[in-house]
Amino acid sequence: MTDGAAIDERTRRALPWLVAVAFFMQTLDGTIVNTALPAMARDLGESPLRMQAVVIAYMLTVALLIPVSGWLADRFGTRRIFIGAIVVFSAGSAACALSGSLGQLVAARVLQGVGGALLLPVGRLAILRVFPKDQLLRTLAFVTIPGLVGPLIGPSLGGWLVEVATWHWVFLINLPVGLVGVAVARRYMPDLRAGVAQRFDLWGYVLFGASIVMISVALQGLGERALGFASSMLLLFAGLAALGGYWLHAARAPQPLFGLGLFAIPTFAVGLIGNLFARLGSGAIPFLMPLFLQVGLAYSPAAAGMSLIPTALGAMLSKTFAEPLIGRLGYRRTLIGNTVLLGLMIASFALVDLETGRWALMLHLAAFGIVNSLQFTAMNTLTLGDLEGGNASAGNSLLSVVMQVSMSLGVAAAAALLVAFGGHTQAQGSAAVVQTFHAAFACIGLMTVCAALVFAQLQTCDAPQAVPRVPDEH
């Protein structure tokens, strides 16, 4: 089947629910794990401040597979790839629960990331081909709602599972959902594929993917001293060489993975580079805050998870006024001012200590959620707003890759700062470890403020004519 014209009405009604549940499973996993990291560390005999590889491995795997998801669906069909993604994600979840060492857990997270990377893109592709244009906005809006619900319940659910059971159940709860998902997908996921499969830019993909992995591993190795200086520098230069090779390849390839013409669009270029740097702070906080609350302030896992709920509520509140605010102030003023404010909000977490009341902390986190969500909305609508035709798909895919890479680098930067300030050698709950987190928050906040320099390159006229409605969190 090559199009959605022959889809029956029951399938048309069930498909958005199927994709929404898959999206929920993916976003829940992305937030539930962070709260359980200290418990995992204790069980595996590791420092909780060295558990970042569990998060980074998943994010990098997702980033690497996003560009190939559409081609796989066109080549093998949406039903086969979607079901396969659920199976692989569930198998990776089971492998995570069975892991007996940090190395095994990281490898299992890579397997889980393979499935997670394909779930939403393939599901969204099926919706784009089944529903007419006049129904797309409403349908995609419905599918993205679980993307807000997952972060709302993920941290508290993860903390509760750690307390009443073990951290293994953070992964095991995916298995029954995956089993139901396979059964429903076999019945309601249409088997759509392209009439003529496009040629995939394999060489470009190899160069681009290799550059992402090598640069990320090199920066992580340099920051955490996990690799020798010579090995890290060798990886870094090899990664930069691969990136340069891709740039030259894309300049002459007839159908490159990501065409260089995208960067001739001012709003896309500024928005993409701004995303890369601004998300370093946004990506670090979901990793850093649960650790800070448990390792630094001695919160229980459940209390730490509950304390993070206001962040998700603040993000939801931001949706009610983000677009009118951007329309009133314009992209340049919104992004410069909000990026500085976001950095200061992150740095201000250095003021939180053992004497800070929980209500004050929760209000602080709610304010962060509002500012952070406004940042996402402004950055992503700016980046995608002027893309048209064939550029839209490639630009959206590249933005998704950059978001994942930036968030993984943010986690790596946060972990490197904790190691640099000596937090991994200090007793949990001590004043010294709290000061280590304070220093990390301050540094990450200042890094985020610097991203405002990128958005300062916008001209008043460099903005979409209207705020486009696009998914802004993932």
TAQUI-V916116 format. One line per field, one symbol per residue. ss: DSSP state (H for helix, E for strand, L for the rest). phi: phi as a letter, one per 20 degrees, with the letter a starting at -180 (. if undefined). burial: + if it has 16 or more other ideal C-beta (glycine too) atoms within 10 Angstrom, else -. A space follows every 10 residues. Layout:
ss=???
phi=???
burial=???
This chain:
ss=LLLLLLLLHH HHHHHHHHHH HHHHHHHHHH HHHHHHHHHH HHHHLLLHHH LHHHHHHHHH HHHHHHHHHH HHHHHHLHHH HHHHHHHHHH HHHHHHHHLL LHHHHHHHHH HHHHHHHHHH HHHHHHHHHH LLHHHHHHHH HHHHHHHHHH HHHHHHHHHH HHHHLLLLHH HHHHHHHHHH HHHHHHHHLL LLLLLLLLLL LHHHHHHHHH HHHHHHHHHH HHHHLLLLHH HHHHHHHHHH HHHHHHHHHH HHLLLLLLLH HHHHLHHHHH HHHHHHHHHH HHHHHHHHHH HHHHHHLLLL HHHHHHHLHH HHHHHHHHLL LHHHHHHHHL HHHHHHHHHH HHHHHHHHHH HLLLLLLHHH HHHHHHHHHH HHHHHHHHHH HHHHLLLLLH HHHHHHHHHH HHHHHHHHHH HHHHHHHHHH LLHHHLLLLL HHHHHHHHHH HHHHHHHHHH LHHHHLLLLL LLLLLLLLLL LLLL
phi=.dbefeffff fffeggffff ffffffffff dffgfeggff fffemdffed efffefgfff ffgfegfeff fffffdnfff ffffffffff fffffffefd bfffffffff fffgfffegf gfffffffee efgfdfgfff fffegffefg ffdgffffff fffecbfgff efffffffff ffffffedef edbffcfffe ffffffffff ffffffffff fffelfdfgf ffffffffff ffffffgfff fcffcfgcff fgfeegffff ffffggeffg ffffffeffg fffeeedmff gffffffegg ffffffffff cfffffffen ffffffffff ffffffffff eebfefffff ffffffffgf ffffffffff fffefdeclf ffffffffff ffffffffff ffffffffff enffddffne fffffffgff gfffffffgf ffffffffeg eeagfcffec gddc
burial=---+--+--- ++-+++-+++ ++++++++++ ++++++++++ +--+-+++++ ++++++++++ ++++++++++ ++++--++++ ++++++++++ +++++++-+- -+--+++++- ++++++++++ +++++++-++ +-------++ --++-+++++ ++++++++++ ++----++++ ++++--++-- ++-++--+++ -+++-----+ +--++-++++ ++++++++++ ++++-++--- -+--++--+- -++-++--++ -----++++- -+--++++++ ++++++++++ ++++++++++ +++++++-+- ++++++++++ ++++++-+-- -++--+---- ++-+++-+++ +++-+++-++ -+-------- ++-+++++++ ++++++++++ +++++++--- +--+++++++ ++++++++++ ++++++++++ +-++-+-+-- --++++++++ +++++-+++- ++-++--+-- -+++--+--+ ++++
